[in-house]
Amino acid sequence: MYRAILPNGQLECESYRTGDHGVELYDDDEELLAFVPYENLEALLTDAATETGSRSVM
């Protein structure tokens, strides 16, 4: 699973595809959830990147 971090929140998706102008986010049925232009995308992270366990990220 992935998390698209946007200026006003975040979206979760199962997969994504990059294009010339942005990223297409898909659910587990490969249905399009959203198109996010690159200028609105702050980060695209895996769930592993957001799990901190016993360590904290500052």
CHARMM-style PDB file with segment names, atoms N, HN, CA, C and O in Angstrom:
ATOM      1  N   MET     1       0.848  -1.172   0.000  1.00  0.00      PROA
ATOM      2  CA  MET     1       0.000   0.000   0.000  1.00  0.00      PROA
ATOM      3  C   MET     1       0.895   1.236   0.000  1.00  0.00      PROA
ATOM      4  O   MET     1       1.999   1.232   0.544  1.00  0.00      PROA
ATOM      5  N   TYR     2       0.383   2.291  -0.625  1.00  0.00      PROA
ATOM      6  HN  TYR     2      -0.514   2.295  -1.067  1.00  0.00      PROA
ATOM      7  CA  TYR     2       1.115   3.549  -0.741  1.00  0.00      PROA
ATOM      8  C   TYR     2       0.281   4.680  -0.156  1.00  0.00      PROA
ATOM      9  O   TYR     2      -0.943   4.588  -0.055  1.00  0.00      PROA
ATOM     10  N   ARG     3       0.974   5.751   0.227  1.00  0.00      PROA
ATOM     11  HN  ARG     3       1.967   5.825   0.145  1.00  0.00      PROA
ATOM     12  CA  ARG     3       0.317   6.968   0.707  1.00  0.00      PROA
ATOM     13  C   ARG     3       0.831   8.138  -0.120  1.00  0.00      PROA
ATOM     14  O   ARG     3       2.033   8.393  -0.193  1.00  0.00      PROA
ATOM     15  N   ALA     4      -0.102   8.834  -0.734  1.00  0.00      PROA
ATOM     16  HN  ALA     4      -1.079   8.627  -0.675  1.00  0.00      PROA
ATOM     17  CA  ALA     4       0.221  10.057  -1.456  1.00  0.00      PROA
ATOM     18  C   ALA     4      -0.017  11.213  -0.494  1.00  0.00      PROA
ATOM     19  O   ALA     4      -1.139  11.435  -0.040  1.00  0.00      PROA
ATOM     20  N   ILE     5       1.041  11.941  -0.190  1.00  0.00      PROA
ATOM     21  HN  ILE     5       1.952  11.761  -0.559  1.00  0.00      PROA
ATOM     22  CA  ILE     5       0.946  13.065   0.734  1.00  0.00      PROA
ATOM     23  C   ILE     5       0.712  14.332  -0.087  1.00  0.00      PROA
ATOM     24  O   ILE     5       1.494  14.682  -0.971  1.00  0.00      PROA
ATOM     25  N   LEU     6      -0.388  15.003   0.235  1.00  0.00      PROA
ATOM     26  HN  LEU     6      -1.024  14.719   0.952  1.00  0.00      PROA
ATOM     27  CA  LEU     6      -0.807  16.208  -0.470  1.00  0.00      PROA
ATOM     28  C   LEU     6      -0.782  17.387   0.494  1.00  0.00      PROA
ATOM     29  O   LEU     6      -0.733  17.181   1.707  1.00  0.00      PROA
ATOM     30  N   PRO     7      -0.814  18.614  -0.011  1.00  0.00      PROA
ATOM     31  CA  PRO     7      -0.796  19.777   0.884  1.00  0.00      PROA
ATOM     32  C   PRO     7      -1.942  19.794   1.893  1.00  0.00      PROA
ATOM     33  O   PRO     7      -1.779  20.313   2.997  1.00  0.00      PROA
ATOM     34  N   ASN     8      -3.099  19.234   1.531  1.00  0.00      PROA
ATOM     35  HN  ASN     8      -3.232  18.813   0.633  1.00  0.00      PROA
ATOM     36  CA  ASN     8      -4.261  19.299   2.429  1.00  0.00      PROA
ATOM     37  C   ASN     8      -4.693  17.934   2.954  1.00  0.00      PROA
ATOM     38  O   ASN     8      -5.827  17.790   3.413  1.00  0.00      PROA
ATOM     39  N   GLY     9      -3.819  16.926   2.900  1.00  0.00      PROA
ATOM     40  HN  GLY     9      -2.899  17.042   2.527  1.00  0.00      PROA
ATOM     41  CA  GLY     9      -4.168  15.603   3.414  1.00  0.00      PROA
ATOM     42  C   GLY     9      -3.385  14.509   2.726  1.00  0.00      PROA
ATOM     43  O   GLY     9      -2.308  14.746   2.180  1.00  0.00      PROA
ATOM     44  N   GLN    10      -3.937  13.306   2.757  1.00  0.00      PROA
ATOM     45  HN  GLN    10      -4.813  13.114   3.201  1.00  0.00      PROA
ATOM     46  CA  GLN    10      -3.271  12.179   2.131  1.00  0.00      PROA
ATOM     47  C   GLN    10      -4.299  11.210   1.564  1.00  0.00      PROA
ATOM     48  O   GLN    10      -5.449  11.173   2.002  1.00  0.00      PROA
ATOM     49  N   LEU    11      -3.864  10.430   0.585  1.00  0.00      PROA
ATOM     50  HN  LEU    11      -2.930  10.460   0.229  1.00  0.00      PROA
ATOM     51  CA  LEU    11      -4.695   9.403  -0.034  1.00  0.00      PROA
ATOM     52  C   LEU    11      -3.949   8.082   0.042  1.00  0.00      PROA
ATOM     53  O   LEU    11      -2.731   8.045  -0.133  1.00  0.00      PROA
ATOM     54  N   GLU    12      -4.669   6.999   0.303  1.00  0.00      PROA
ATOM     55  HN  GLU    12      -5.658   7.029   0.446  1.00  0.00      PROA
ATOM     56  CA  GLU    12      -4.068   5.673   0.301  1.00  0.00      PROA
ATOM     57  C   GLU    12      -4.443   4.976  -0.997  1.00  0.00      PROA
ATOM     58  O   GLU    12      -5.567   5.106  -1.483  1.00  0.00      PROA
ATOM     59  N   CYS    13      -3.487   4.231  -1.557  1.00  0.00      PROA
ATOM     60  HN  CYS    13      -2.575   4.125  -1.162  1.00  0.00      PROA
ATOM     61  CA  CYS    13      -3.750   3.489  -2.775  1.00  0.00      PROA
ATOM     62  C   CYS    13      -2.953   2.189  -2.768  1.00  0.00      PROA
ATOM     63  O   CYS    13      -1.990   2.035  -2.018  1.00  0.00      PROA
ATOM     64  N   GLU    14      -3.372   1.271  -3.609  1.00  0.00      PROA
ATOM     65  HN  GLU    14      -4.155   1.396  -4.219  1.00  0.00      PROA
ATOM     66  CA  GLU    14      -2.704  -0.024  -3.706  1.00  0.00      PROA
ATOM     67  C   GLU    14      -1.578   0.017  -4.732  1.00  0.00      PROA
ATOM     68  O   GLU    14      -0.562  -0.659  -4.570  1.00  0.00      PROA
ATOM     69  N   SER    15      -1.757   0.810  -5.790  1.00  0.00      PROA
ATOM     70  HN  SER    15      -2.582   1.359  -5.921  1.00  0.00      PROA
ATOM     71  CA  SER    15      -0.727   0.945  -6.814  1.00  0.00      PROA
ATOM     72  C   SER    15      -0.823   2.324  -7.436  1.00  0.00      PROA
ATOM     73  O   SER    15      -1.774   3.065  -7.188  1.00  0.00      PROA
ATOM     74  N   TYR    16       0.175   2.664  -8.251  1.00  0.00      PROA
ATOM     75  HN  TYR    16       0.948   2.062  -8.453  1.00  0.00      PROA
ATOM     76  CA  TYR    16       0.183   3.962  -8.915  1.00  0.00      PROA
ATOM     77  C   TYR    16       0.924   3.854 -10.239  1.00  0.00      PROA
ATOM     78  O   TYR    16       1.701   2.927 -10.467  1.00  0.00      PROA
ATOM     79  N   ARG    17       0.665   4.822 -11.100  1.00  0.00      PROA
ATOM     80  HN  ARG    17       0.034   5.575 -10.915  1.00  0.00      PROA
ATOM     81  CA  ARG    17       1.373   4.935 -12.380  1.00  0.00      PROA
ATOM     82  C   ARG    17       1.771   6.387 -12.552  1.00  0.00      PROA
ATOM     83  O   ARG    17       0.985   7.299 -12.298  1.00  0.00      PROA
ATOM     84  N   THR    18       2.994   6.582 -12.986  1.00  0.00      PROA
ATOM     85  HN  THR    18       3.633   5.841 -13.193  1.00  0.00      PROA
ATOM     86  CA  THR    18       3.463   7.945 -13.221  1.00  0.00      PROA
ATOM     87  C   THR    18       3.233   8.318 -14.681  1.00  0.00      PROA
ATOM     88  O   THR    18       3.258   7.466 -15.569  1.00  0.00      PROA
ATOM     89  N   GLY    19       3.013   9.591 -14.906  1.00  0.00      PROA
ATOM     90  HN  GLY    19       2.992  10.284 -14.185  1.00  0.00      PROA
ATOM     91  CA  GLY    19       2.813  10.112 -16.250  1.00  0.00      PROA
ATOM     92  C   GLY    19       3.612  11.383 -16.436  1.00  0.00      PROA
ATOM     93  O   GLY    19       4.424  11.747 -15.586  1.00  0.00      PROA
ATOM     94  N   ASP    20       3.385  12.049 -17.535  1.00  0.00      PROA
ATOM     95  HN  ASP    20       2.725  11.753 -18.226  1.00  0.00      PROA
ATOM     96  CA  ASP    20       4.117  13.280 -17.823  1.00  0.00      PROA
ATOM     97  C   ASP    20       3.736  14.420 -16.883  1.00  0.00      PROA
ATOM     98  O   ASP    20       4.564  15.279 -16.578  1.00  0.00      PROA
ATOM     99  N   HSD    21       2.484  14.430 -16.425  1.00  0.00      PROA
ATOM    100  HN  HSD    21       1.812  13.733 -16.673  1.00  0.00      PROA
ATOM    101  CA  HSD    21       1.988  15.576 -15.655  1.00  0.00      PROA
ATOM    102  C   HSD    21       1.588  15.247 -14.225  1.00  0.00      PROA
ATOM    103  O   HSD    21       1.257  16.148 -13.455  1.00  0.00      PROA
ATOM    104  N   GLY    22       1.614  13.953 -13.854  1.00  0.00      PROA
ATOM    105  HN  GLY    22       1.883  13.221 -14.480  1.00  0.00      PROA
ATOM    106  CA  GLY    22       1.210  13.597 -12.503  1.00  0.00      PROA
ATOM    107  C   GLY    22       1.164  12.103 -12.292  1.00  0.00      PROA
ATOM    108  O   GLY    22       1.674  11.328 -13.101  1.00  0.00      PROA
ATOM    109  N   VAL    23       0.544  11.708 -11.192  1.00  0.00      PROA
ATOM    110  HN  VAL    23       0.129  12.338 -10.535  1.00  0.00      PROA
ATOM    111  CA  VAL    23       0.472  10.315 -10.775  1.00  0.00      PROA
ATOM    112  C   VAL    23      -0.990   9.877 -10.733  1.00  0.00      PROA
ATOM    113  O   VAL    23      -1.845  10.595 -10.215  1.00  0.00      PROA
ATOM    114  N   GLU    24      -1.269   8.698 -11.280  1.00  0.00      PROA
ATOM    115  HN  GLU    24      -0.574   8.115 -11.701  1.00  0.00      PROA
ATOM    116  CA  GLU    24      -2.598   8.095 -11.178  1.00  0.00      PROA
ATOM    117  C   GLU    24      -2.562   7.089 -10.047  1.00  0.00      PROA
ATOM    118  O   GLU    24      -1.686   6.225 -10.013  1.00  0.00      PROA
ATOM    119  N   LEU    25      -3.500   7.191  -9.123  1.00  0.00      PROA
ATOM    120  HN  LEU    25      -4.211   7.894  -9.151  1.00  0.00      PROA
ATOM    121  CA  LEU    25      -3.571   6.311  -7.962  1.00  0.00      PROA
ATOM    122  C   LEU    25      -4.707   5.309  -8.167  1.00  0.00      PROA
ATOM    123  O   LEU    25      -5.800   5.682  -8.592  1.00  0.00      PROA
ATOM    124  N   TYR    26      -4.438   4.013  -7.857  1.00  0.00      PROA
ATOM    125  HN  TYR    26      -3.550   3.710  -7.511  1.00  0.00      PROA
ATOM    126  CA  TYR    26      -5.404   2.940  -8.089  1.00  0.00      PROA
ATOM    127  C   TYR    26      -5.672   2.147  -6.811  1.00  0.00      PROA
ATOM    128  O   TYR    26      -4.803   2.022  -5.948  1.00  0.00      PROA
ATOM    129  N   ASP    27      -6.900   1.611  -6.706  1.00  0.00      PROA
ATOM    130  HN  ASP    27      -7.606   1.713  -7.407  1.00  0.00      PROA
ATOM    131  CA  ASP    27      -7.239   0.739  -5.584  1.00  0.00      PROA
ATOM    132  C   ASP    27      -6.833  -0.696  -5.917  1.00  0.00      PROA
ATOM    133  O   ASP    27      -6.216  -0.937  -6.955  1.00  0.00      PROA
ATOM    134  N   ASP    28      -7.174  -1.651  -5.047  1.00  0.00      PROA
ATOM    135  HN  ASP    28      -7.675  -1.455  -4.205  1.00  0.00      PROA
ATOM    136  CA  ASP    28      -6.751  -3.038  -5.246  1.00  0.00      PROA
ATOM    137  C   ASP    28      -7.474  -3.720  -6.396  1.00  0.00      PROA
ATOM    138  O   ASP    28      -7.051  -4.794  -6.825  1.00  0.00      PROA
ATOM    139  N   ASP    29      -8.558  -3.130  -6.915  1.00  0.00      PROA
ATOM    140  HN  ASP    29      -8.902  -2.257  -6.567  1.00  0.00      PROA
ATOM    141  CA  ASP    29      -9.252  -3.640  -8.096  1.00  0.00      PROA
ATOM    142  C   ASP    29      -8.760  -2.956  -9.373  1.00  0.00      PROA
ATOM    143  O   ASP    29      -9.353  -3.126 -10.438  1.00  0.00      PROA
ATOM    144  N   GLU    30      -7.679  -2.187  -9.264  1.00  0.00      PROA
ATOM    145  HN  GLU    30      -7.197  -2.049  -8.399  1.00  0.00      PROA
ATOM    146  CA  GLU    30      -7.102  -1.426 -10.378  1.00  0.00      PROA
ATOM    147  C   GLU    30      -8.052  -0.374 -10.942  1.00  0.00      PROA
ATOM    148  O   GLU    30      -7.980  -0.021 -12.119  1.00  0.00      PROA
ATOM    149  N   GLU    31      -8.950   0.124 -10.078  1.00  0.00      PROA
ATOM    150  HN  GLU    31      -9.008  -0.163  -9.122  1.00  0.00      PROA
ATOM    151  CA  GLU    31      -9.818   1.228 -10.470  1.00  0.00      PROA
ATOM    152  C   GLU    31      -9.158   2.539 -10.060  1.00  0.00      PROA
ATOM    153  O   GLU    31      -8.574   2.648  -8.983  1.00  0.00      PROA
ATOM    154  N   LEU    32      -9.262   3.522 -10.931  1.00  0.00      PROA
ATOM    155  HN  LEU    32      -9.737   3.434 -11.807  1.00  0.00      PROA
ATOM    156  CA  LEU    32      -8.655   4.821 -10.689  1.00  0.00      PROA
ATOM    157  C   LEU    32      -9.308   5.511  -9.494  1.00  0.00      PROA
ATOM    158  O   LEU    32     -10.524   5.702  -9.465  1.00  0.00      PROA
ATOM    159  N   LEU    33      -8.498   5.878  -8.520  1.00  0.00      PROA
ATOM    160  HN  LEU    33      -7.510   5.723  -8.544  1.00  0.00      PROA
ATOM    161  CA  LEU    33      -8.980   6.629  -7.359  1.00  0.00      PROA
ATOM    162  C   LEU    33      -8.843   8.130  -7.588  1.00  0.00      PROA
ATOM    163  O   LEU    33      -9.754   8.906  -7.299  1.00  0.00      PROA
ATOM    164  N   ALA    34      -7.678   8.522  -8.116  1.00  0.00      PROA
ATOM    165  HN  ALA    34      -6.938   7.891  -8.350  1.00  0.00      PROA
ATOM    166  CA  ALA    34      -7.418   9.948  -8.284  1.00  0.00      PROA
ATOM    167  C   ALA    34      -6.243  10.168  -9.217  1.00  0.00      PROA
ATOM    168  O   ALA    34      -5.371   9.312  -9.365  1.00  0.00      PROA
ATOM    169  N   PHE    35      -6.240  11.329  -9.839  1.00  0.00      PROA
ATOM    170  HN  PHE    35      -6.948  12.025  -9.718  1.00  0.00      PROA
ATOM    171  CA  PHE    35      -5.072  11.817 -10.558  1.00  0.00      PROA
ATOM    172  C   PHE    35      -4.522  12.972  -9.758  1.00  0.00      PROA
ATOM    173  O   PHE    35      -5.259  13.899  -9.423  1.00  0.00      PROA
ATOM    174  N   VAL    36      -3.223  12.934  -9.441  1.00  0.00      PROA
ATOM    175  HN  VAL    36      -2.624  12.181  -9.714  1.00  0.00      PROA
ATOM    176  CA  VAL    36      -2.597  13.989  -8.652  1.00  0.00      PROA
ATOM    177  C   VAL    36      -1.494  14.631  -9.486  1.00  0.00      PROA
ATOM    178  O   VAL    36      -0.506  13.968  -9.805  1.00  0.00      PROA
ATOM    179  N   PRO    37      -1.637  15.907  -9.847  1.00  0.00      PROA
ATOM    180  CA  PRO    37      -0.569  16.595 -10.573  1.00  0.00      PROA
ATOM    181  C   PRO    37       0.693  16.665  -9.706  1.00  0.00      PROA
ATOM    182  O   PRO    37       0.610  16.777  -8.483  1.00  0.00      PROA
ATOM    183  N   TYR    38       1.851  16.598 -10.349  1.00  0.00      PROA
ATOM    184  HN  TYR    38       1.918  16.506 -11.343  1.00  0.00      PROA
ATOM    185  CA  TYR    38       3.113  16.615  -9.595  1.00  0.00      PROA
ATOM    186  C   TYR    38       3.244  17.839  -8.694  1.00  0.00      PROA
ATOM    187  O   TYR    38       3.822  17.746  -7.611  1.00  0.00      PROA
ATOM    188  N   GLU    39       2.717  18.985  -9.125  1.00  0.00      PROA
ATOM    189  HN  GLU    39       2.247  19.061 -10.005  1.00  0.00      PROA
ATOM    190  CA  GLU    39       2.853  20.195  -8.301  1.00  0.00      PROA
ATOM    191  C   GLU    39       2.046  20.109  -7.008  1.00  0.00      PROA
ATOM    192  O   GLU    39       2.283  20.892  -6.088  1.00  0.00      PROA
ATOM    193  N   ASN    40       1.092  19.168  -6.917  1.00  0.00      PROA
ATOM    194  HN  ASN    40       0.899  18.532  -7.664  1.00  0.00      PROA
ATOM    195  CA  ASN    40       0.310  18.972  -5.691  1.00  0.00      PROA
ATOM    196  C   ASN    40       0.767  17.773  -4.874  1.00  0.00      PROA
ATOM    197  O   ASN    40       0.221  17.522  -3.799  1.00  0.00      PROA
ATOM    198  N   LEU    41       1.743  17.037  -5.351  1.00  0.00      PROA
ATOM    199  HN  LEU    41       2.186  17.241  -6.224  1.00  0.00      PROA
ATOM    200  CA  LEU    41       2.224  15.839  -4.669  1.00  0.00      PROA
ATOM    201  C   LEU    41       3.468  16.174  -3.860  1.00  0.00      PROA
ATOM    202  O   LEU    41       4.508  16.519  -4.421  1.00  0.00      PROA
ATOM    203  N   GLU    42       3.357  16.072  -2.538  1.00  0.00      PROA
ATOM    204  HN  GLU    42       2.512  15.792  -2.082  1.00  0.00      PROA
ATOM    205  CA  GLU    42       4.508  16.339  -1.681  1.00  0.00      PROA
ATOM    206  C   GLU    42       5.380  15.102  -1.518  1.00  0.00      PROA
ATOM    207  O   GLU    42       6.604  15.215  -1.452  1.00  0.00      PROA
ATOM    208  N   ALA    43       4.762  13.910  -1.451  1.00  0.00      PROA
ATOM    209  HN  ALA    43       3.768  13.818  -1.504  1.00  0.00      PROA
ATOM    210  CA  ALA    43       5.506  12.657  -1.305  1.00  0.00      PROA
ATOM    211  C   ALA    43       4.610  11.491  -1.669  1.00  0.00      PROA
ATOM    212  O   ALA    43       3.385  11.576  -1.577  1.00  0.00      PROA
ATOM    213  N   LEU    44       5.240  10.393  -2.087  1.00  0.00      PROA
ATOM    214  HN  LEU    44       6.235  10.324  -2.162  1.00  0.00      PROA
ATOM    215  CA  LEU    44       4.551   9.133  -2.326  1.00  0.00      PROA
ATOM    216  C   LEU    44       5.343   8.077  -1.573  1.00  0.00      PROA
ATOM    217  O   LEU    44       6.468   7.747  -1.950  1.00  0.00      PROA
ATOM    218  N   LEU    45       4.751   7.547  -0.502  1.00  0.00      PROA
ATOM    219  HN  LEU    45       3.838   7.815  -0.196  1.00  0.00      PROA
ATOM    220  CA  LEU    45       5.457   6.673   0.425  1.00  0.00      PROA
ATOM    221  C   LEU    45       4.828   5.288   0.492  1.00  0.00      PROA
ATOM    222  O   LEU    45       3.629   5.131   0.258  1.00  0.00      PROA
ATOM    223  N   THR    46       5.635   4.294   0.810  1.00  0.00      PROA
ATOM    224  HN  THR    46       6.609   4.422   1.000  1.00  0.00      PROA
ATOM    225  CA  THR    46       5.096   2.973   1.121  1.00  0.00      PROA
ATOM    226  C   THR    46       4.675   2.965   2.579  1.00  0.00      PROA
ATOM    227  O   THR    46       5.097   3.827   3.350  1.00  0.00      PROA
ATOM    228  N   ASP    47       3.851   2.005   2.965  1.00  0.00      PROA
ATOM    229  HN  ASP    47       3.508   1.305   2.339  1.00  0.00      PROA
ATOM    230  CA  ASP    47       3.469   1.887   4.374  1.00  0.00      PROA
ATOM    231  C   ASP    47       4.685   1.661   5.254  1.00  0.00      PROA
ATOM    232  O   ASP    47       4.723   2.142   6.387  1.00  0.00      PROA
ATOM    233  N   ALA    48       5.681   0.937   4.752  1.00  0.00      PROA
ATOM    234  HN  ALA    48       5.649   0.547   3.832  1.00  0.00      PROA
ATOM    235  CA  ALA    48       6.889   0.679   5.539  1.00  0.00      PROA
ATOM    236  C   ALA    48       7.609   1.983   5.884  1.00  0.00      PROA
ATOM    237  O   ALA    48       8.229   2.085   6.943  1.00  0.00      PROA
ATOM    238  N   ALA    49       7.532   2.961   5.016  1.00  0.00      PROA
ATOM    239  HN  ALA    49       7.028   2.878   4.156  1.00  0.00      PROA
ATOM    240  CA  ALA    49       8.194   4.244   5.262  1.00  0.00      PROA
ATOM    241  C   ALA    49       7.507   5.027   6.369  1.00  0.00      PROA
ATOM    242  O   ALA    49       8.141   5.860   7.017  1.00  0.00      PROA
ATOM    243  N   THR    50       6.220   4.774   6.599  1.00  0.00      PROA
ATOM    244  HN  THR    50       5.705   4.097   6.073  1.00  0.00      PROA
ATOM    245  CA  THR    50       5.490   5.520   7.616  1.00  0.00      PROA
ATOM    246  C   THR    50       5.415   4.791   8.949  1.00  0.00      PROA
ATOM    247  O   THR    50       4.967   5.366   9.941  1.00  0.00      PROA
ATOM    248  N   GLU    51       5.854   3.514   8.988  1.00  0.00      PROA
ATOM    249  HN  GLU    51       6.218   3.047   8.182  1.00  0.00      PROA
ATOM    250  CA  GLU    51       5.879   2.773  10.250  1.00  0.00      PROA
ATOM    251  C   GLU    51       7.159   3.122  10.986  1.00  0.00      PROA
ATOM    252  O   GLU    51       8.258   2.969  10.453  1.00  0.00      PROA
ATOM    253  N   THR    52       7.005   3.597  12.224  1.00  0.00      PROA
ATOM    254  HN  THR    52       6.113   3.722  12.657  1.00  0.00      PROA
ATOM    255  CA  THR    52       8.189   4.007  12.974  1.00  0.00      PROA
ATOM    256  C   THR    52       8.586   3.007  14.041  1.00  0.00      PROA
ATOM    257  O   THR    52       9.707   3.061  14.547  1.00  0.00      PROA
ATOM    258  N   GLY    53       7.695   2.100  14.394  1.00  0.00      PROA
ATOM    259  HN  GLY    53       6.784   2.056  13.983  1.00  0.00      PROA
ATOM    260  CA  GLY    53       8.029   1.122  15.441  1.00  0.00      PROA
ATOM    261  C   GLY    53       8.397   1.814  16.724  1.00  0.00      PROA
ATOM    262  O   GLY    53       7.648   2.670  17.196  1.00  0.00      PROA
ATOM    263  N   SER    54       9.548   1.466  17.314  1.00  0.00      PROA
ATOM    264  HN  SER    54      10.156   0.771  16.930  1.00  0.00      PROA
ATOM    265  CA  SER    54       9.974   2.057  18.582  1.00  0.00      PROA
ATOM    266  C   SER    54      10.796   3.308  18.364  1.00  0.00      PROA
ATOM    267  O   SER    54      11.145   3.991  19.327  1.00  0.00      PROA
ATOM    268  N   ARG    55      11.114   3.623  17.115  1.00  0.00      PROA
ATOM    269  HN  ARG    55      10.830   3.068  16.333  1.00  0.00      PROA
ATOM    270  CA  ARG    55      11.882   4.825  16.831  1.00  0.00      PROA
ATOM    271  C   ARG    55      10.939   5.959  16.453  1.00  0.00      PROA
ATOM    272  O   ARG    55       9.856   5.715  15.921  1.00  0.00      PROA
ATOM    273  N   SER    56      11.336   7.173  16.718  1.00  0.00      PROA
ATOM    274  HN  SER    56      12.216   7.371  17.150  1.00  0.00      PROA
ATOM    275  CA  SER    56      10.536   8.309  16.300  1.00  0.00      PROA
ATOM    276  C   SER    56      11.270   9.042  15.184  1.00  0.00      PROA
ATOM    277  O   SER    56      12.499   9.062  15.129  1.00  0.00      PROA
ATOM    278  N   VAL    57      10.495   9.634  14.315  1.00  0.00      PROA
ATOM    279  HN  VAL    57       9.496   9.618  14.360  1.00  0.00      PROA
ATOM    280  CA  VAL    57      11.054  10.372  13.197  1.00  0.00      PROA
ATOM    281  C   VAL    57      10.767  11.845  13.431  1.00  0.00      PROA
ATOM    282  O   VAL    57       9.623  12.233  13.667  1.00  0.00      PROA
ATOM    283  N   MET    58      11.789  12.649  13.366  1.00  0.00      PROA
ATOM    284  HN  MET    58      12.719  12.335  13.174  1.00  0.00      PROA
ATOM    285  CA  MET    58      11.621  14.091  13.563  1.00  0.00      PROA
ATOM    286  C   MET    58      12.127  14.836  12.377  1.00  0.00      PROA
ATOM    287  OT1 MET    58      12.073  16.065  12.350  1.00  0.00      PROA
TER     288      MET     58
END
